[in-house]
Amino acid sequence: MQAALILHVLSAVVWVGGMFFAYMVLRPVAAGLLDAPQRLALWAQVFTQFFTWVWFAIITLLLTGYGMLFAFFGGMAAAPIYVHLMQAVGLLMMLIFAHVYFAPYRRLRRAVAAQDWAEGGGRLAQIRRLVGINLMLGLLVVTVAAGRFVI
């Protein structure tokens, strides 16, 4: 059980921490230093690396989360409200990520390959908005998880 909890927390840290770094640190620096072609190529490469880690995090979060749910609480019916809230928000985050991955991210990569900087900029802006939403949701889940000790 302890190993599952550690893997679960580390996966959340990788995903939410990665979004925080990308959104709050890398994005403003890249926007200030790079022209559109370099900035869009950078983001296409960064997302390729980061999204691989996010897929691993999602798989680990699902396996460890549901494993702990059934092993520790005996299933959904006995789980406290904070578990249901973390699950609901986590699943929403996963759906948003899947949309980003299969739609605007793929379009961004195609636009960069075709050197269509206007299209790439539009896709990057769309990804930025969705990552911002997911970051807020991720911080909410972290707050709920930390707050469970005082509920």
N, C-alpha and C positions, 0 to 999 in steps of 0.2 A: 504493500500500500504506500509506503514512504517513497519508493522509487517512482511509482506512478505520479504521486503528487509533485515530486521534484521535476520530472519530465514535463508535466502539465504546466507548471509555473515557468520553467525555462522556455517552453514553446511560446507561451504568452509574452514573455519578456522579449524574445527575438522578434515576434511579429509587431507588437505595440511599440517597442523601443525602436525598431527599424523604421516604422512609420513616423515616429516622433523625430528621429534624426533626419529623415528625408524631407519632411515637411517644414520643420523649424530651423534646420541648419543648412542642409545641402541646397534646397530650393532657392533660398534668398541669395546664397553665395553664387550659385550657378547663374542665376538671373542677372546678377551684378557684374559678373566677369566674362561671360561667354555670349557670343552672338548666337542667333537662332540655330544655324546648322550645327555648331559644336554643342550647344545646350541640348538640342533634341537628340543628337547622337549619344551624348552622355547619358541622358535619361533612358534611352532605349537599352543601353548596356547595363545601367544600374538596375533597371527593372528586371532584366533577364536574370541577373544574379540574385536579386532580392526575392523575386517571385518563386524561385526554386526553393529558397528557405521557407517562404510562406506556405508552399504546398506541404513541405515536411512538417511544419508547425501545425497546420490544419489536421493532417492525418494523426499526428501525435495527440493533439488536443481532443479529437473525437475518441480515439482509442482509450486514452487515459481518463478522460472525463466520464464517458459512459461506463468504463470499467470500475471507477471509483463509485459512481452513482449506484450501480448494482451491488458491488461488493460491500460498500460501507452503509448505504441507506436501504438496501434491499429492493430498490426500484424507484420509479417515479412517484408513486403514491406516498411514500414515506419521506421523500426528500423535502427539506425546508425551502421556503420561498426564495432565499438567496440563490439556491442551486437552480431553480427554475428560471430565475431572472438571468443568471449568468449563461444558462443554456440558450435561452431565447435570444439574448443580445449576441452571443457568440455565433449562433446559426445565421442571424441577420448579417453579421460581419462577413461570414463565409460566403453568403450569397452575393453581397456587394463585391467582394474580392473576385469571385468567379465571373461576375459581369465585367469587372475591370479587365481581367485576364483575357477573356474570350472575345471582348468587343473593342474598347478603346485602345488597349495595349497592342493588340494585333494590328489595328489600324495605324497606330503610331509607328510600329516597326515597318509596315509597308510604306508609309509616308516618308520615313527617313531613308529607306532603301531607294525610293523614287526621287528623293531630294525635293519632295513637295512640302516645303517648310510651312506654308499656311495651313495645310491639312494637319501636319504634325503638331503645330502649335495648338490647334483646336482640340486634338486628341489629348495632348498633354494637359491642357486646361481642364478637360473633362476628368481625367485621371486625378488631377490635383484636388478637385472638388470632392470626388468620391473617397479619396484617401483621407481628406480632412474629416469627412463624416465618419469613416471607419476609425480614425484616430480618436475622435470624441467618444465613439461607442466603446472602443478598447479601454480608454481611461475610465469610463463608467464601470466596465466589468472589473477592472483592477480595484476601483473604489468599493464596489460591492464585495469583492473577495476579501479585501482588507477589513471592511466593515463588519463582516460576518462574525468577527470575534467580539463585537460589542452589541450585536443584535440579540 
